[in-house]
Amino acid sequence: MKVLITGATGLIGTQLTKECHKAGISVNYLTTSKDKIEDKPNYKGFYWNPYEGEIDENAFTDVTTIINLVGATISKRWTKSYRETILESRTKTANLIYNTLEKTKTSVKHFISASGVSIYPNSESRLYTEEDTDVDTTFLAEVVQAWENAADQFKKLDMRVTKVRTGVVLAEEEGAFPKIVQPIEKGFGAPLGNGKQWMSWIHLEDIVCIYIHILKNGLQGVYNATAPNPVTNEKMTRKIAAYLKKDLWLPKVPGFVLRLVLGKMSILVLKGQLVSSKKLEESGYEFKYVNVAPAIKNLL
Ligand SMILES: NC(=O)c1ccc[n+]([C@@H]2O[C@H](COP(=O)([O-])OP(=O)(O)OC[C@H]3O[C@@H](n4cnc5c(N)ncnc54)[C@H](OP(=O)(O)O)[C@@H]3O)[C@@H](O)[C@H]2O)c1
């Protein structure tokens, strides 16, 4: 079996590639950096420039599934032009793949795309399932909706389409987790805002295994990829502090301070959604990390 991964060189993609190899699955990948191109029997890189409509069509040879992880990071200052990059790195990329496959006879049968839980409206009390159709009014929700629409167009090519609404991925060295841990380690840890905003988290190992589970079982539709027990910002902060044996002696950091410092990006830490993983569990996926304390212990 051969898959094509976009964003294979990123946090999730790097681990997913390893897991594919363990399962005997070969990986082709599209990269925007020529210096990241490798050419091994089970790991072949191909160049693309989605903004110029440039793509190496050899990337699709014998591929049966595309796992679409490409996307500019959201944790960089949201200037007007960078907001465009966040959006276009998700839509122009999918559109370019679509337009390329539309004009050829393709072996691709399944398009699995990353997506985000930030499509759901911020709430301290609502539990969101995949059935919920309410969409938040934030920039991020707008991005996720456009991203999912770009994925859905592959249905017109008779492909199965899966959208993996991913929570905050907890990993040892990259992503949100080291940024949360750092101030706590230095003794400046404190919950943010009122601390009650939900953080629907997922361990890196689980998100990788979920992609393999979806791939092997041919699952389609929307799946929330978040651990079964989300925590509030305050609980996450306290659990990390407890594990590191650090005191949280500071008061909560007021929301207005974070809005001043981070601008529109402050919604990343001040807002959150309580998201259900039931559909994924009912599909037979067994989480390795159900509760946050063992995940923190593993990562620290
Ligand atoms: N990590 C999380 O907490 C989280 C949560 C929810 C959703 N997701 C989504 O899951 C996907 C994978 O996440 P990740 O954390 O593994 O991402 P990542 O580490 O930031 O990697 C994404 C990859 O996308 C490519 N890329 C970056 N900027 C680009 C741009 N402007 N134009 C085109 N390609 C670009 C890069 O690949 P090349 O350099 O090889 O081109 C990069 O390796 C992303 O779409 C992300 O939004 C992640």
The ligand as an SDF file (V2000), in Angstrom:
LIG
                    3D

 48 52  0  0  0  0  0  0  0  0999 V2000
   -0.3910   20.3050   16.0510 N   0  0  0  0  0  0  0  0  0  0  0  0
   -1.6190   20.6140   16.5080 C   0  0  0  0  0  0  0  0  0  0  0  0
   -1.8290   20.8770   17.7180 O   0  0  0  0  0  0  0  0  0  0  0  0
   -2.7770   20.6300   15.5460 C   0  0  0  0  0  0  0  0  0  0  0  0
   -4.0790   20.8220   16.0480 C   0  0  0  0  0  0  0  0  0  0  0  0
   -5.1520   20.8660   15.1640 C   0  0  0  0  0  0  0  0  0  0  0  0
   -4.9390   20.7130   13.7970 C   0  0  0  0  0  0  0  0  0  0  0  0
   -3.6740   20.5260   13.3370 N   0  0  0  0  0  0  0  0  0  0  0  0
   -3.4480   20.4480   11.8850 C   0  0  0  0  0  0  0  0  0  0  0  0
   -2.8330   19.2230   11.5210 O   0  0  0  0  0  0  0  0  0  0  0  0
   -1.9370   19.4440   10.4290 C   0  0  0  0  0  0  0  0  0  0  0  0
   -0.5500   18.9290   10.8000 C   0  0  0  0  0  0  0  0  0  0  0  0
   -0.1450   19.5770   11.9910 O   0  0  0  0  0  0  0  0  0  0  0  0
    1.3860   19.7010   12.4220 P   0  0  0  0  0  0  0  0  0  0  0  0
    1.3890   20.2140   13.8040 O   0  0  0  0  0  0  0  0  0  0  0  0
    2.0910   18.4380   12.0870 O   0  0  0  0  0  0  0  0  0  0  0  0
    1.8640   20.8760   11.4380 O   0  0  0  0  0  0  0  0  0  0  0  0
    3.3550   21.4290   11.2150 P   0  0  0  0  0  0  0  0  0  0  0  0
    4.3430   20.7480   12.0800 O   0  0  0  0  0  0  0  0  0  0  0  0
    3.2700   22.9240   11.3150 O   0  0  0  0  0  0  0  0  0  0  0  0
    3.6640   20.9790    9.7010 O   0  0  0  0  0  0  0  0  0  0  0  0
    2.8690   21.3440    8.6240 C   0  0  0  0  0  0  0  0  0  0  0  0
    3.6260   21.1590    7.3090 C   0  0  0  0  0  0  0  0  0  0  0  0
    2.9640   21.9600    6.3270 O   0  0  0  0  0  0  0  0  0  0  0  0
    3.9090   22.5190    5.4020 C   0  0  0  0  0  0  0  0  0  0  0  0
    3.7350   23.9830    5.3790 N   0  0  0  0  0  0  0  0  0  0  0  0
    3.9640   24.8470    6.3960 C   0  0  0  0  0  0  0  0  0  0  0  0
    3.6840   26.1060    6.0140 N   0  0  0  0  0  0  0  0  0  0  0  0
    3.2780   26.0180    4.7240 C   0  0  0  0  0  0  0  0  0  0  0  0
    2.8350   26.9750    3.7640 C   0  0  0  0  0  0  0  0  0  0  0  0
    2.7600   28.2770    4.0510 N   0  0  0  0  0  0  0  0  0  0  0  0
    2.4870   26.5300    2.5350 N   0  0  0  0  0  0  0  0  0  0  0  0
    2.5390   25.2320    2.2160 C   0  0  0  0  0  0  0  0  0  0  0  0
    2.9710   24.2770    3.0810 N   0  0  0  0  0  0  0  0  0  0  0  0
    3.3110   24.6710    4.3080 C   0  0  0  0  0  0  0  0  0  0  0  0
    5.2970   22.1520    5.8860 C   0  0  0  0  0  0  0  0  0  0  0  0
    5.7880   21.1050    5.0440 O   0  0  0  0  0  0  0  0  0  0  0  0
    6.9700   21.3240    3.9450 P   0  0  0  0  0  0  0  0  0  0  0  0
    7.9850   22.2440    4.5860 O   0  0  0  0  0  0  0  0  0  0  0  0
    7.5100   19.9570    3.7370 O   0  0  0  0  0  0  0  0  0  0  0  0
    6.3320   21.9220    2.7410 O   0  0  0  0  0  0  0  0  0  0  0  0
    5.0700   21.6420    7.3180 C   0  0  0  0  0  0  0  0  0  0  0  0
    5.9370   20.5950    7.6440 O   0  0  0  0  0  0  0  0  0  0  0  0
   -1.9240   20.9520   10.1560 C   0  0  0  0  0  0  0  0  0  0  0  0
   -2.7660   21.2270    9.0760 O   0  0  0  0  0  0  0  0  0  0  0  0
   -2.4840   21.5410   11.4340 C   0  0  0  0  0  0  0  0  0  0  0  0
   -3.1760   22.7680   11.2540 O   0  0  0  0  0  0  0  0  0  0  0  0
   -2.5830   20.4760   14.1730 C   0  0  0  0  0  0  0  0  0  0  0  0
  1  2  1  0
  2  3  2  0
  2  4  1  0
  4  5  1  0
  4 48  2  0
  5  6  2  0
  6  7  1  0
  7  8  2  0
  8  9  1  0
  8 48  1  0
  9 10  1  0
  9 46  1  0
 10 11  1  0
 11 12  1  0
 11 44  1  0
 12 13  1  0
 13 14  1  0
 14 15  2  0
 14 16  1  0
 14 17  1  0
 17 18  1  0
 18 19  2  0
 18 20  1  0
 18 21  1  0
 21 22  1  0
 22 23  1  0
 23 24  1  0
 23 42  1  0
 24 25  1  0
 25 26  1  0
 25 36  1  0
 26 27  1  0
 26 35  1  0
 27 28  2  0
 28 29  1  0
 29 30  1  0
 29 35  2  0
 30 31  1  0
 30 32  2  0
 32 33  1  0
 33 34  2  0
 34 35  1  0
 36 37  1  0
 36 42  1  0
 37 38  1  0
 38 39  2  0
 38 40  1  0
 38 41  1  0
 42 43  1  0
 44 45  1  0
 44 46  1  0
 46 47  1  0
M  CHG  2   8   1  16  -1
M  END
$$$$
